[in-house]
Amino acid sequence: MRALLQRVTEARVDIAGRTVGAIGPGLLVLLCAERGDGEAQADRMLTKILKLRIFSDEAGKMNRSVQDTGGGLLVVSQFTLAADATGGNRPSFTQAAPPDEGRRLYAYFVAQARAAHPVVATGEFGADMQVRLVNDGPVTIPLQMT
């Protein structure tokens, strides 16, 4: 499972001109299930995201987690994180989980996130989405759980 985290002051997802998910300060989580992933990878990914200390403390050091700050999570499915562009100019996405499995793991991750964290918004799996964000820092962190 892969994720790309962006610390944001605000973020939202629009589909066909309608906002379907939005947060204020927190993390935009672009999430990709890969072939062979299961609930164990999703659980480890969520634990890491919730505890990752990438928010500033009073001294200005990255020493606080999204849980510490009470920030939101905006979770957006992003199969293109599995892209492999080593073989040519057109990326291959064969490492991404098949759509049914990706949808199931995305739904599982979101359900677990909502059980563990008070502010969780989402995009829509498989939809053509426009993601708008104000990256804070900027801070962008790639994660991978195997």
C-alpha positions as CSV (number, residue, x, y, z in Angstrom):
1,M,0.0,0.0,0.0
2,R,1.2,3.4,-0.9
3,A,0.2,6.9,0.3
4,L,1.3,10.4,-0.4
5,L,0.7,12.7,2.5
6,Q,0.4,16.5,2.1
7,R,0.2,18.7,5.2
8,V,-2.5,21.2,4.3
9,T,-4.2,24.3,5.8
10,E,-7.2,23.3,3.7
11,A,-8.2,20.8,1.0
12,R,-11.2,19.6,-0.8
13,V,-12.4,17.2,-3.5
14,D,-14.8,18.3,-6.2
15,I,-16.7,16.0,-8.6
16,A,-18.7,17.5,-11.5
17,G,-18.5,20.9,-9.8
18,R,-19.8,19.6,-6.4
19,T,-17.6,19.4,-3.3
20,V,-17.8,15.9,-1.9
21,G,-15.2,16.1,0.8
22,A,-13.3,19.0,2.5
23,I,-11.1,19.6,5.6
24,G,-9.4,22.6,7.2
25,P,-5.9,22.0,8.6
26,G,-4.7,18.4,8.5
27,L,-3.6,15.9,6.0
28,L,-4.5,15.1,2.4
29,V,-3.9,11.4,2.0
30,L,-3.6,10.1,-1.5
31,L,-4.0,6.3,-1.1
32,C,-3.2,3.4,-3.4
33,A,-3.8,-0.3,-2.8
34,E,-1.4,-2.5,-4.6
35,R,-1.6,-6.2,-5.7
36,G,-1.2,-8.4,-2.7
37,D,-2.2,-5.7,-0.1
38,G,-4.7,-6.6,2.6
39,E,-6.1,-5.2,5.8
40,A,-2.8,-5.6,7.6
41,Q,-1.1,-3.1,5.2
42,A,-4.1,-0.7,5.6
43,D,-4.0,-1.0,9.4
44,R,-0.2,-0.3,9.5
45,M,-0.6,2.6,7.0
46,L,-3.4,4.2,9.1
47,T,-1.4,3.8,12.3
48,K,1.6,5.5,10.7
49,I,-0.4,8.3,9.3
50,L,-2.1,9.1,12.6
51,K,1.1,9.1,14.6
52,L,3.5,10.7,12.1
53,R,4.9,13.8,13.7
54,I,4.9,16.3,10.9
55,F,3.0,19.2,12.5
56,S,4.9,22.0,14.3
57,D,4.9,22.3,18.0
58,E,5.2,25.6,20.0
59,A,9.0,25.8,19.1
60,G,8.3,25.4,15.4
61,K,9.7,21.8,15.3
62,M,7.8,19.0,13.5
63,N,6.9,17.2,16.7
64,R,3.1,16.8,16.6
65,S,0.8,14.3,14.8
66,V,-2.5,14.9,13.2
67,Q,-4.0,13.3,16.3
68,D,-2.2,15.7,18.5
69,T,-3.4,18.7,16.5
70,G,-7.0,17.5,15.9
71,G,-6.6,18.1,12.2
72,G,-8.6,16.4,9.5
73,L,-7.9,13.7,7.1
74,L,-9.0,13.9,3.5
75,V,-8.6,10.4,2.0
76,V,-8.5,10.2,-1.8
77,S,-8.1,7.0,-3.9
78,Q,-5.1,7.4,-6.2
79,F,-4.2,4.3,-8.2
80,T,-1.6,6.2,-10.2
81,L,0.8,6.1,-7.1
82,A,1.5,2.5,-8.4
83,A,2.8,3.9,-11.7
84,D,5.9,2.3,-13.2
85,A,7.5,4.5,-15.8
86,T,10.8,2.6,-16.1
87,G,9.9,0.8,-19.3
88,G,9.1,3.7,-21.6
89,N,7.1,6.9,-21.8
90,R,3.7,5.5,-20.9
91,P,3.4,4.4,-17.3
92,S,2.2,0.9,-16.4
93,F,-0.2,0.5,-13.5
94,T,0.0,-3.3,-13.2
95,Q,1.1,-3.1,-9.6
96,A,-2.2,-1.3,-8.6
97,A,-4.8,-3.6,-7.0
98,P,-7.6,-4.7,-9.4
99,P,-10.5,-2.2,-9.1
100,D,-12.8,-4.4,-6.9
101,E,-9.9,-5.1,-4.5
102,G,-8.8,-1.5,-4.5
103,R,-12.3,-0.3,-3.7
104,R,-12.7,-2.8,-0.9
105,L,-9.3,-1.8,0.7
106,Y,-10.1,1.9,0.2
107,A,-13.5,1.4,2.0
108,Y,-11.8,-0.6,4.7
109,F,-9.1,2.1,5.3
110,V,-11.8,4.9,5.4
111,A,-13.9,2.9,7.9
112,Q,-10.9,2.3,10.1
113,A,-9.9,5.9,9.9
114,R,-13.4,7.1,10.9
115,A,-13.3,4.7,13.9
116,A,-10.0,6.1,15.0
117,H,-10.1,9.8,14.1
118,P,-12.8,12.4,14.5
119,V,-12.5,14.3,11.2
120,V,-12.3,12.1,8.1
121,A,-13.6,13.3,4.6
122,T,-13.2,11.4,1.3
123,G,-13.3,11.6,-2.4
124,E,-15.1,8.9,-4.4
125,F,-13.3,5.8,-5.5
126,G,-12.9,5.6,-9.3
127,A,-14.4,9.1,-9.9
128,D,-12.9,11.9,-12.0
129,M,-12.0,14.2,-9.1
130,Q,-10.5,17.7,-8.9
131,V,-8.4,18.0,-5.7
132,R,-7.7,21.5,-4.4
133,L,-5.3,22.1,-1.6
134,V,-3.1,24.6,0.2
135,N,0.1,22.7,1.0
136,D,1.4,23.8,4.4
137,G,5.2,24.1,4.5
138,P,5.2,22.6,1.9
139,V,5.3,19.2,3.6
140,T,4.8,16.2,1.4
141,I,5.7,12.7,2.6
142,P,5.6,9.4,0.6
143,L,4.8,6.2,2.5
144,Q,4.8,2.6,1.6
145,M,3.7,-0.4,3.6
146,T,4.5,-3.9,2.4
